[in-house]
Amino acid sequence: MNLAMRTICTIRTICTLACAVFGLSAGPLLVPAQAQSTVPGYPSKPIRILVPFAPGGGADLMARLVTVRMSDKLGQPMVVDNRPAASGIVATELAARAAPDGYTILACTSNHAGYPWMYKKLPFDIAKDFDYLTQATLSPLVVVVHPSVPAKSLQELISYARSNPGKLNYGSSGAGGPPHIAGEMLKSMAKINIAHIVYKGVAPALTAALGNEVQMTFTNLFSGQAHIKGGRLRVLGVTSAKRLQAASEWPTVAESGVPGYEASIWYGFLLPANTPKPIVGVLHREITGILKLPDVTQTFVSQGGEVIASTPEAFRKAFAIDVERLGKVIRDAGITAE
């Protein structure tokens, strides 16, 4: 690729990331082809990545990071198609019903593992209607409280909650979403009584915590970072199994008195069931290769996440484990989206 074309791709990448990270308006991303196909006969037309959520979220950022570089490698345009409707079910059904020819990819999240428990009827079978491509990244949440909460550590918060049952509220970005699951897991495993208040998105939940409308919430590092640095929210712990590379001073919930606790969000890619194995192999190689590039890995690390880039087999197993794990939490807490 010549210097001019590299410059164009770099500018496109920066613009795309700005839209994704800062939540600016971003329609379908179309990137021109720059190379020859790496597999005879495939791809011969644009490849679409369906994103079940609005531009600006983690799944959208992941999809756009991948598409910018994959277009150049595969020699065909890559389209990011955001379909934020019905909690992701619309986009997921579109992907399930698409032809299994490698031209439709679904960007999925840990939300998808909770679908069988959250909804009585689904227009697809999450276990049977998809082939697994890769579990791409893992992104933990941070437990934050309003500064007025008399707790400087998670142990102190648990002690305070036990002494004041029902006094603390926590906000989430939606019923059955990762922050809600994280809160219900904490309630159950720490044996505390805290009330759940649901909001329509990450931003409203954060605003409620900033205004002390709720005393605590679970949020991703990127969304909460400015408020944390400004002292408007206090971090008590992270929901991952190990400490964040970007903020190693924050303890995990597990090491703060709740052993075995883990409630991270993962992002990955699925294909319609029965996609030919050679095509699965091509897409897996290209996507995981991009995820492992140093600058891409650093993008996720700086936001508190990590790159997984698993094999299809490992992703299938991890997905099944998460379905069972989330099922227990959802059943015990009586969570429903209907």
N, C-alpha and C positions, 0 to 999 in steps of 0.2 A: 504494500500500500504506500502511495507516495505521501509526501509531507502535507500537502494540501488536504488530502482526504483524511489523514490522521487528525488534522486540526479540526475538520468538520465533525468527526466522530467524537472528539473530546468535548467540543462545544455542546453537541447533542446530549452527551452523557451528563454534563454539568446541569444543563437546563432540565433534563428529565429528573435528576436527583433533587433538584431544588423544588420541583413540583411535588414529588413524592414525599420528601422529608418535611417540607413546610406546609403541605396541604393546599397548595395553590391549585387553581383549575387545571386539570390535565385530562385531555380526551385520549382517545386511542393513539398509541404511539406507533408510528410507521417508520421503519428504518430501511433505507435502500440496501439492496444486496451488494456485496463487495467481493465475493469469492465464488469459486466453483463448488458444486455439490460434492460432499465427501462420500456419498453412497449412490451407486447407480440408480437413477430414477427417483431418488428421494433426497431432499424435497424438490418438488417441481412447481410449488405455489406457496403463497404466504402461510405462515404458521401462526395460529391464534392462541394466546394464553388468556383464559378466562379468569378474572379476579372477582371473587364474590363480594368484594367490599369496595368502598369509595377510594379514590386516589388519596394518597397521603399516609395510608396505614402500612403495617409491616409487610403484609402480603403483596401490596402494590409496589413497595420499594424493592422487594426481592425480585418480583417479576420484571421490573424495569431495568434493574442491574443486569439481569440475565439476557434480556432481549437485545439490548444495545450491542452486546458482544457476540451473541449467537448469530445474529443476522449476517455479520461479517464472515463467520466461520462456515455457515451452512449455505450461503449464497442466495438466500431468499429473505424477503421482508418478514419481520416479526411484529405482530399486532398485540398490544395489551388492551384487552376488552373488559372494562370495569362494569359489573352488573350488580350493584349494591341493592338487592331487594330480597325481602323475606328471609332475613338473617343468613343470606348466602345460599338458600335453597334453590332459587331460580338459576343461578349460574351453575350450581352443581348438577341440576337436572339437565341443563343444556349440554354439559360435558358428558354426562352419562348416556345421553341419547345421540351424541355425535358419532360419526363414522369412525371406527377404530383404525385410522390410517396414518396417525402421527401428525395430523394437521390441527388438532385441538388438544391443548394441555390445560389442566385445571390447577391453579395455585390454591392449595388448601392450607388449613390451619388446624390446630388442636380442637377447635370448635367442631370440626367434622366428626371427631371421635365421640362427641356427645350427642350427635343427631339421633341415633337409635333410641336414646333414653329421653330426649327432650320432646320428641314428636311421636304421636300415636300412629300417624300415617305419613309416609314419605313417598314421593314419586320416583324413588330409586332405592336400591339396596347398596349402602355404602361399602359393604364387604364383598359384594359380588359383581357390581357394575363397573368396577375400576381395576386397572392394572397400576401397580405401584412403581413410581419412577425413582424418587429420592426424598428422604427427609433432609431438607436443605439446611435449615438453621434452627437454633434454639434461643429463645429470648425470655429470661426470667423477669418477674415483676419485682418492684420494691414496695415494701410496706411503709407507708408514710402517715404521719399524724399531724394535726394542727398543733402549733407551738403551745397552745393553752392546755393540752393534755399533759397531766402530771406523770409522764413516763419518759425516761431517757433511754430505755432499752426495751426490748421485747419482753424480757422477763418481768420488768416493772409494769408493762402494759397488761400482761396476763394477770398479774397479781391485782392490779387496779380493777380489771374487768370482773374478776371473781368477787372482789369486795363490793362492787357496784354493778350487780347484774342488770342488764338492760339499759344502762346509762350511756354506753358507747354505741354510736351508729357508724357503719361503714358504707361508703358509696361504691357502686360498680357501674361499668359502662353498658350493662345490659344483662337481662336475666339469662343465666346459663353460660355467659361468657367467661373467659379465663379469670378476670378479677372476682366475679361472683363465686366461681368454683374455689378460688384461692381463699376467699373469706369463709366459705362454709367448711373447708378443710381445717382452717385454723380454729373455728368454733368447735368442731368435733374433736380434733386431736388435742387441743389445749383445754378442752372442757370449760369454755367460757360462753357467756350469753351476750352477744352483740347483735344489734338489729341491722338488717340489710335494707338499704335504700337504693332503688334502681334508677339510673339516669339513661338518657339516650345518647350515649357516646362517652369517650374518654374525657373530652374537654369539659362537658357539664359536670361530670363526677369530680374532676380536679377543681373546678370552680366552687363546687359545694364544699370541698375540703378546705380550700383557701379561705372561704367565708365562715368556716366553723358550722356550716349547716349539717355536715357530718364530721365526725372527729377523726376519721381515718379512711384511707382508700388504698387500693392496690393498683399501681400504674407502671408502665414501662419507663425505663430510665430516660429515654429521649424526651418524652412528653413532660416528665416531672423535673428534669435536670435544672432548668432555670429557677424554678420555685424552691428547689432544694438548696441551690447555691445562694439564693437570696434570703434564706432563713425563713421563708414563708411556710415551708413544710419540713418536718424532721423525719429522717430515715431511721427506722428501727431494725430493718432486716431485709434480706433478699430471699426470694422464694426458690431459688435454684439449689441443687445439691451441693454446689461448691461456690465459693466467693467469686464475684465478678472481677475480671481482669481490669476493667476500667475504674473500679472503686473497691479495691481489696480490703479497705478498712471497715466495710460494712459486713457484719456477721450474717450468716444464713439463718433462716428461721429454725432449721434443724439443730444448729449448734446453740440456739438461744432458748433451749428448753422444750422443743417440740421435735424429738428425734423421729427420723423417717419422713419428715415433711418435705415435699417437693411439688411445686405447682407452676412450672414454666410453660410458656407458649412455644409451640414449634410451628414451623412453616415447611411446606413441602410441595411436591408436584405429583399429580395423578394423571392417568390417561384412560380413555374409554377401554373397557374390558376387551380382550382379544386383539389388542394392537400387536402386530407382528414383532416377534422378539428382536430381529435385526434392527428395526426402527427404535424399539425401546433401548437397545444398546447404544445406538447413535446418540439419542437424546440424553441418555444418562451420562455418557462420556463427555458430551459438550457442556451440559449444565454443571456437573460436578467439577469439571476442569475450570470453569469460570469461577465457581464459588471458592475454589482453592487458591486463586490468584491473590498475592499478598495485599494489594490495595482493596480488593473486594472483602477479603477476610477482615481487614482493619476497619472497614466501614461498619461491619456488624459488631466488632469488638468495642468500638468507640460508643456504640449505643447500648452496651451492656449484654450483647449476645455473643454467640459463637457459631461457627460453621460446622455442620455435621457431615453433609454430603455422603449419605449412607448408600448402600447398595439397595436395589429394589427388594431383595429378600429381607434385609435388615429392617427396612421401612415397614414392610408388611407385618413383621413380628412386633415392632414397636407400636404400630397402629392398633393391632389387636389387644396388646397389653393396655394401651390407653383407653380403649373402649370399655374394658372391664373396670379399670381403675376409676374412670369418670362415672361409670354406671353406678358404682357403689355410693359415690358422693351425691350424685343427682337423686338417687332413690332415697337415701337417708334424709336428705334435706327437703325432699318433696318438690324439687325444682321442675318447672314445666314452662314451655314457651307458648302453650296454647290456652 
